Amino acid sequence: MHTDNNVSMRMEYIQKLFMDTGRSVESLYALDELITFLDQEPPGFRSVAYEGASFEIGLRDLNTGGALNDWMQFRQACAKQHMFHIDIGLGWAFAKKDIQPGPYLQSMNPALKWMVLDGIGYYYGLFKGRNTIKNKLLPAGMEGESLEGFDQGLGRRLWYMARGNVSEVYHLVENFPVIRHPDLFRGIGIACGYVGGNTEDNLNYLSTISGKHYKQLQIGILLAAISRMASNSVNEDVDMACRIICNRPVNDIKIPGALLTNNYFYIFNHNNGHLPAQIQSELLQEN
């Protein structure tokens, strides 16, 4: 099914913003100056700017052999609104340096590792696509829960590769072992919900092709919505995705402010890739 060129245009903007931000912050070391610079980006994709900055700061720390001190300071200052993207950006840094993140993250919140692995998965899909997507090869240590986070990021990358074309992303997923499909579809949901630009027909078609992995697709859309809620950037696109795929508008997703500011979506990663039953019933509705 054909998808609107609007999706492709948004993806191009996001990718350019990520790379341009990383280059721009190379010379910015003062945290207050960096935040002022990043906040010049309009709210719609401002979190992507923070992701690009996180990549550069994490890379800087890893290059100096440090203990991620500058990155942690950046995260602590900005995580209230942009934690999801900041942690993904650190994954890019580990992937570029080809360093396993485990030893660096042992003293941190276990949930952080999941999104770092997401960033690694996206990076490998983008820069090592032949091995990762065509040949289905995995980096050392990617198994079990680590693979779930990796494949979530890889699923986001598949959505970008397909430029939001549902038929194309379906064929990309089908080429992977079935056991990896749930995490790939969750990543597709995150990318679809965050990027936006799809028509109602395409969203309905995406729901159909997700098949028995529909719940993971719903969770991905939900995570994108909660990320936008945290960064005060909810728009019509993510609202439509929630209505069509999660069966309720964003305004009906009731999350206490204290939980939202602590990036409530991380509760998903504390439960072995599943939303607790009570929370799932509150946030998702069956067709």
C-alpha positions as a printed NumPy array, in Angstrom:
array([[  0.   ,   0.   ,   0.   ],
       [  1.301,   3.434,  -0.959],
       [  2.269,   5.804,   1.828],
       [  2.293,   9.58 ,   1.789],
       [  5.583,  11.266,   0.867],
       [  5.116,  13.239,   4.069],
       [  6.598,  10.303,   6.007],
       [  9.744,  10.311,   3.89 ],
       [ 10.145,  14.067,   4.261],
       [  9.888,  13.827,   8.033],
       [ 12.443,  11.043,   8.13 ],
       [ 14.882,  13.074,   6.074],
       [ 14.438,  16.026,   8.427],
       [ 14.955,  13.835,  11.511],
       [ 18.091,  12.212,  10.134],
       [ 19.591,  15.535,   9.095],
       [ 18.737,  17.091,  12.458],
       [ 20.431,  14.242,  14.318],
       [ 23.665,  14.491,  12.363],
       [ 23.761,  18.288,  12.21 ],
       [ 23.217,  18.565,  15.952],
       [ 26.034,  16.16 ,  16.684],
       [ 28.45 ,  18.218,  14.605],
       [ 27.247,  21.482,  16.119],
       [ 27.763,  20.417,  19.726],
       [ 31.338,  19.216,  19.203],
       [ 32.579,  22.584,  20.435],
       [ 29.939,  23.086,  23.145],
       [ 31.133,  21.901,  26.541],
       [ 29.201,  24.165,  28.935],
       [ 25.949,  22.401,  29.819],
       [ 23.831,  25.557,  29.988],
       [ 25.043,  26.703,  26.566],
       [ 24.356,  23.26 ,  25.114],
       [ 20.799,  23.153,  26.443],
       [ 20.116,  26.675,  25.186],
       [ 21.336,  25.61 ,  21.739],
       [ 19.246,  22.428,  21.674],
       [ 16.099,  24.215,  22.787],
       [ 16.247,  26.399,  19.691],
       [ 14.844,  23.425,  17.79 ],
       [ 11.019,  23.592,  17.647],
       [  9.27 ,  21.125,  19.986],
       [  8.114,  18.728,  17.24 ],
       [ 11.446,  16.909,  16.939],
       [ 13.461,  18.614,  19.663],
       [ 14.083,  15.263,  21.375],
       [ 15.988,  14.156,  18.263],
       [ 18.357,  17.081,  18.777],
       [ 18.938,  15.859,  22.328],
       [ 19.569,  12.369,  20.949],
       [ 22.201,  13.708,  18.554],
       [ 23.844,  15.657,  21.37 ],
       [ 23.816,  12.552,  23.576],
       [ 25.602,  10.611,  20.851],
       [ 28.339,  13.225,  20.613],
       [ 28.772,  13.607,  24.379],
       [ 28.824,   9.841,  24.906],
       [ 31.364,   9.45 ,  22.109],
       [ 33.507,  12.171,  23.665],
       [ 33.487,  10.372,  27.022],
       [ 34.298,   6.993,  25.464],
       [ 37.137,   8.511,  23.412],
       [ 38.775,   9.834,  26.574],
       [ 38.368,   6.536,  28.393],
       [ 36.211,   8.179,  31.023],
       [ 33.295,   6.861,  33.014],
       [ 30.566,   8.684,  31.077],
       [ 30.72 ,  11.561,  33.563],
       [ 29.797,  14.306,  31.084],
       [ 27.067,  12.151,  29.583],
       [ 25.554,  11.405,  32.991],
       [ 25.542,  15.099,  33.844],
       [ 23.768,  15.828,  30.56 ],
       [ 21.241,  13.052,  31.164],
       [ 20.472,  14.17 ,  34.705],
       [ 19.847,  17.724,  33.519],
       [ 17.61 ,  16.817,  30.572],
       [ 16.057,  13.403,  31.227],
       [ 12.755,  14.753,  32.527],
       [ 11.63 ,  15.499,  28.973],
       [ 14.036,  13.621,  26.717],
       [ 15.288,  10.488,  28.526],
       [ 14.058,   8.08 ,  25.847],
       [ 16.132,   9.766,  23.136],
       [ 19.133,  10.572,  25.311],
       [ 19.61 ,   6.9  ,  26.178],
       [ 19.255,   5.893,  22.525],
       [ 21.96 ,   8.413,  21.61 ],
       [ 24.374,   6.747,  24.009],
       [ 23.698,   3.47 ,  22.201],
       [ 24.919,   5.088,  18.994],
       [ 28.176,   6.007,  20.75 ],
       [ 28.773,   2.461,  21.978],
       [ 27.966,   1.07 ,  18.534],
       [ 30.318,   3.447,  16.734],
       [ 33.153,   2.603,  19.128],
       [ 32.252,  -1.105,  18.97 ],
       [ 32.215,  -1.266,  22.763],
       [ 29.858,  -3.483,  24.736],
       [ 27.831,  -1.261,  27.075],
       [ 27.452,  -3.709,  29.963],
       [ 30.503,  -2.745,  32.056],
       [ 29.653,   0.958,  31.761],
       [ 26.033,   0.533,  32.813],
       [ 26.364,  -1.834,  35.773],
       [ 25.88 ,   0.906,  38.351],
       [ 22.986,   2.561,  36.489],
       [ 19.251,   1.906,  36.304],
       [ 18.783,  -1.464,  34.558],
       [ 16.114,   0.066,  32.319],
       [ 18.711,   2.371,  30.779],
       [ 20.432,  -0.591,  29.155],
       [ 17.305,  -1.426,  27.13 ],
       [ 17.24 ,   1.897,  25.303],
       [ 21.015,   1.898,  24.852],
       [ 20.613,  -1.473,  23.13 ],
       [ 17.808,   0.06 ,  21.047],
       [ 20.27 ,   2.692,  19.848],
       [ 22.838,   0.018,  19.049],
       [ 20.243,  -1.913,  17.049],
       [ 19.297,   1.118,  14.985],
       [ 22.979,   1.961,  14.362],
       [ 23.776,  -1.561,  13.172],
       [ 20.761,  -1.537,  10.874],
       [ 21.882,   1.782,   9.387],
       [ 25.646,   1.359,   9.06 ],
       [ 26.042,  -2.421,   9.04 ],
       [ 22.911,  -3.317,   7.14 ],
       [ 24.43 ,  -6.058,   4.986],
       [ 25.451,  -8.119,   8.008],
       [ 22.561,  -7.135,  10.265],
       [ 19.587,  -7.126,   7.894],
       [ 20.604,  -9.157,   4.876],
       [ 22.748, -11.814,   6.578],
       [ 21.003, -11.65 ,  10.017],
       [ 24.344, -11.56 ,  11.866],
       [ 24.401, -10.244,  15.425],
       [ 27.087,  -8.438,  17.416],
       [ 28.796, -10.406,  20.148],
       [ 26.704, -10.68 ,  23.278],
       [ 23.336,  -9.956,  21.638],
       [ 21.095, -12.663,  23.014],
       [ 18.155, -12.995,  25.368],
       [ 17.011,  -9.672,  26.817],
       [ 19.853,  -7.859,  25.061],
       [ 18.543,  -9.052,  21.702],
       [ 15.044,  -7.794,  22.583],
       [ 16.354,  -4.256,  23.03 ],
       [ 18.586,  -4.538,  19.961],
       [ 15.696,  -5.734,  17.79 ],
       [ 13.456,  -2.932,  19.02 ],
       [ 15.979,  -0.46 ,  17.604],
       [ 16.393,  -2.543,  14.474],
       [ 12.622,  -2.468,  13.998],
       [ 12.743,   1.329,  14.082],
       [ 15.415,   1.185,  11.401],
       [ 13.258,  -1.109,   9.229],
       [ 10.462,   1.494,   9.33 ],
       [ 12.923,   4.117,   8.093],
       [ 14.246,   1.802,   5.393],
       [ 10.709,   1.245,   4.156],
       [ 10.017,   4.997,   4.303],
       [  6.772,   4.195,   6.092],
       [  5.577,   1.878,   3.324],
       [  3.665,  -0.824,   5.167],
       [  3.999,  -3.5  ,   2.487],
       [  7.753,  -2.983,   2.329],
       [  8.258,  -3.109,   6.087],
       [  6.168,  -6.284,   6.222],
       [  8.486,  -8.009,   3.734],
       [ 11.548,  -6.808,   5.659],
       [ 10.217,  -8.282,   8.897],
       [  9.182, -11.554,   7.224],
       [ 12.797, -12.187,   6.257],
       [ 13.765, -12.46 ,   9.938],
       [ 13.255, -15.527,  12.136],
       [  9.749, -15.528,  13.609],
       [ 11.08 , -15.379,  17.158],
       [ 12.421, -11.874,  16.446],
       [  9.177, -10.472,  15.011],
       [  7.585,  -9.228,  18.274],
       [ 10.482,  -6.91 ,  19.135],
       [ 10.78 ,  -5.735,  15.535],
       [  7.095,  -4.801,  15.473],
       [  7.413,  -2.934,  18.764],
       [ 10.234,  -0.903,  17.234],
       [  8.162,  -0.291,  14.112],
       [  5.376,   1.022,  16.343],
       [  7.746,   3.425,  18.104],
       [  9.068,   4.806,  14.817],
       [  5.637,   5.017,  13.209],
       [  4.121,   6.786,  16.205],
       [  6.962,   9.244,  16.646],
       [  7.663,  10.15 ,  13.021],
       [  4.013,  10.418,  11.995],
       [  2.842,  11.36 ,   8.52 ],
       [  0.886,   8.182,   7.778],
       [ -2.694,   8.08 ,   6.562],
       [ -5.49 ,   6.309,   8.397],
       [ -5.533,   3.611,   5.707],
       [ -1.832,   2.928,   6.219],
       [ -2.222,   2.713,   9.982],
       [ -5.094,   0.276,   9.616],
       [ -3.046,  -1.78 ,   7.188],
       [ -0.115,  -1.783,   9.622],
       [ -2.441,  -3.115,  12.323],
       [ -3.525,  -5.89 ,   9.971],
       [ -0.07 ,  -7.027,   8.91 ],
       [  1.203,  -7.096,  12.499],
       [ -1.015, -10.157,  13.03 ],
       [ -0.321, -11.933,  16.304],
       [  2.249,  -9.236,  17.145],
       [ -0.434,  -6.551,  17.237],
       [  0.005,  -6.06 ,  20.994],
       [  3.696,  -5.285,  20.536],
       [  2.821,  -2.819,  17.785],
       [  0.357,  -1.177,  20.184],
       [  3.013,  -0.947,  22.879],
       [  5.402,   0.7  ,  20.415],
       [  2.802,   3.326,  19.485],
       [  2.109,   3.858,  23.171],
       [  5.785,   4.347,  23.984],
       [  6.073,   6.938,  21.216],
       [  3.018,   8.734,  22.58 ],
       [  4.352,   8.773,  26.13 ],
       [  7.706,  10.046,  24.883],
       [  5.891,  12.921,  23.178],
       [  3.822,  13.548,  26.291],
       [  7.003,  13.824,  28.367],
       [  8.513,  16.327,  25.897],
       [  5.282,  18.323,  25.48 ],
       [  5.23 ,  17.59 ,  21.754],
       [  2.015,  15.618,  21.259],
       [  0.673,  16.204,  17.747],
       [ -2.208,  15.072,  15.53 ],
       [ -0.13 ,  12.256,  14.04 ],
       [  0.587,  10.421,  17.272],
       [ -2.989,  11.029,  18.391],
       [ -4.31 ,   9.413,  15.21 ],
       [ -1.933,   6.473,  15.614],
       [ -3.185,   5.983,  19.178],
       [ -6.827,   6.166,  18.08 ],
       [ -6.409,   3.677,  15.264],
       [ -3.902,   1.228,  16.693],
       [ -4.363,   1.603,  20.469],
       [ -8.103,   2.315,  20.19 ],
       [ -8.018,   5.521,  22.218],
       [ -6.791,   9.111,  21.736],
       [ -3.752,  10.428,  23.56 ],
       [ -5.974,  12.416,  25.919],
       [ -7.406,   9.143,  27.213],
       [ -3.983,   7.858,  28.22 ],
       [ -4.12 ,   8.793,  31.877],
       [ -0.686,   8.832,  33.451],
       [  0.016,  10.626,  36.758],
       [  2.424,  13.513,  36.329],
       [  4.98 ,  12.041,  38.729],
       [  5.162,   8.848,  36.696],
       [  5.304,  10.685,  33.387],
       [  8.217,  12.9  ,  34.448],
       [ 10.085,   9.756,  35.471],
       [  9.545,   8.425,  31.952],
       [  6.792,   6.003,  32.779],
       [  7.36 ,   3.964,  29.642],
       [ 10.398,   2.431,  31.309],
       [  8.08 ,   0.293,  33.405],
       [  7.749,  -1.811,  30.264],
       [ 11.415,  -2.699,  30.465],
       [ 11.234,  -3.774,  34.11 ],
       [  8.823,  -6.582,  33.242],
       [ 10.711,  -8.668,  30.711],
       [  9.238,  -6.925,  27.702],
       [  5.62 ,  -6.924,  28.902],
       [  3.359,  -4.314,  30.385],
       [  1.921,  -5.448,  33.73 ],
       [ -1.666,  -6.643,  33.269],
       [ -3.227,  -3.785,  35.259],
       [ -1.311,  -1.116,  33.356],
       [ -1.971,  -2.818,  30.042],
       [ -5.72 ,  -2.792,  30.686],
       [ -5.579,   0.903,  31.586],
       [ -3.533,   2.013,  28.589],
       [ -4.564,  -0.341,  25.794],
       [ -7.987,  -1.389,  24.61 ],
       [ -8.835,  -4.331,  22.437],
       [-10.695,  -3.859,  19.164]])
